[in-house]
């Protein structure tokens, strides 16, 4: 069972048009770097990184570091409300 605080954080994270755009892009592309994401959703790198940090801290996305590159993807462990939002994208 998910805690209310966890659910609140996840819902706040997905209640943003830019972050929904990022999630939609990741859903379609499996994984991507910050540069690829920022180009796709038309954000500057630092803004994209900030949105990615929020999504990561909410447990919605994961990252993998390979040398100088960090690749992001949707987390395999999603709570039901987040799964529902992702299914709408």
HELIX and SHEET records of a PDB file:
HELIX    1   1 UNK A    4  UNK A   14  1                                  11    
HELIX    2   2 UNK A   17  UNK A   29  1                                  13    
HELIX    3   3 UNK A   34  UNK A   41  1                                   8    
HELIX    4   4 UNK A   45  UNK A   57  1                                  13    
HELIX    5   5 UNK A   80  UNK A   88  1                                   9    
SHEET    1   A 3 UNK A  31  UNK A  33  0                                        
SHEET    2   A 3 UNK A  69  UNK A  74 -1                                        
SHEET    3   A 3 UNK A  61  UNK A  66 -1                                        
END                                                                             
